[in-house]
């Protein structure tokens, strides 16, 4: 449990691979199994937003609630999609009313 694992598209994974991270670009059929393997072996698991959306919501929720490993969802570098709910969620977390 020493290297982060990045699961996503090839372009997003390329830079992480150069930095020494283990990267995975699984097929949709293999995504859930690859995610479970990453959870069992890494201190940090990074998912692109598309991969996170393709996982069953209960699987992602269970992983996010675990103490370790930390699970982070990031946008794809190739075609980022703005996260429309980000500001609303940040305000809710910080207790800021609009």
VEXNU-496165 format. One record per residue (C-alpha): residue in one letter; x, y, z. Coordinates in steps of 0.25 Angstrom, whole numbers, padded with zeros to 4 digits, always signed. Example, Ala and Ser with C-alpha at 12.3 -4.5 7.8 and 13.67 -1.06 7.14 Angstrom:
VEXNU-496165
A+0049-0018+0031
S+0055-0004+0029
end
This chain:
VEXNU-496165
X+0000+0000+0000
X+0010+0010-0005
X+0006+0016-0018
X-0006+0024-0022
X-0015+0018-0033
X-0022+0026-0044
X-0033+0020-0051
X-0038+0028-0064
X-0035+0031-0078
X-0022+0029-0084
X-0018+0044-0085
X-0022+0047-0071
X-0014+0035-0066
X-0001+0038-0074
X+0004+0050-0065
X+0001+0042-0053
X+0009+0030-0059
X+0021+0039-0061
X+0020+0043-0047
X+0021+0029-0042
X+0006+0026-0040
X+0000+0012-0044
X-0011+0015-0054
X-0022+0007-0060
X-0031+0010-0072
X-0041-0002-0071
X-0052-0005-0080
X-0066-0002-0074
X-0068-0017-0071
X-0055-0017-0063
X-0057-0004-0056
X-0063-0009-0043
X-0053-0020-0041
X-0041-0011-0044
X-0047-0001-0034
X-0048-0011-0023
X-0034-0016-0026
X-0029-0001-0025
X-0037+0000-0012
X-0030-0012-0006
X-0016-0008-0010
X-0014+0007-0010
X-0014+0019+0000
X-0020+0028-0010
X-0030+0025-0022
X-0032+0035-0032
X-0044+0034-0042
X-0048+0042-0053
X-0062+0047-0053
X-0066+0038-0064
X-0061+0026-0057
X-0067+0030-0044
X-0081+0032-0051
X-0080+0018-0058
X-0078+0011-0044
X-0091+0007-0037
X-0094+0019-0027
X-0094+0009-0015
X-0080+0004-0018
X-0075+0019-0019
X-0082+0023-0007
X-0077+0012+0001
X-0063+0015-0003
X-0064+0029+0000
X-0069+0026+0014
X-0057+0018+0017
X-0046+0023+0025
X-0035+0018+0016
X-0032+0019+0005
X-0036+0033+0001
X-0044+0033-0011
X-0043+0046-0020
X-0051+0049-0033
X-0045+0058-0043
X-0049+0063-0057
X-0043+0057-0069
X-0032+0065-0076
X-0036+0062-0090
X-0051+0068-0089
X-0053+0074-0076
X-0068+0076-0072
X-0071+0087-0062
X-0076+0082-0049
X-0089+0091-0048
X-0092+0087-0033
X-0078+0090-0028
X-0081+0104-0023
X-0094+0099-0016
X-0087+0087-0009
X-0076+0096-0004
X-0085+0106+0001
X-0093+0095+0008
X-0080+0089+0014
X-0075+0103+0019
X-0089+0107+0024
X-0090+0119+0015
X-0104+0123+0012
X-0107+0129-0002
end
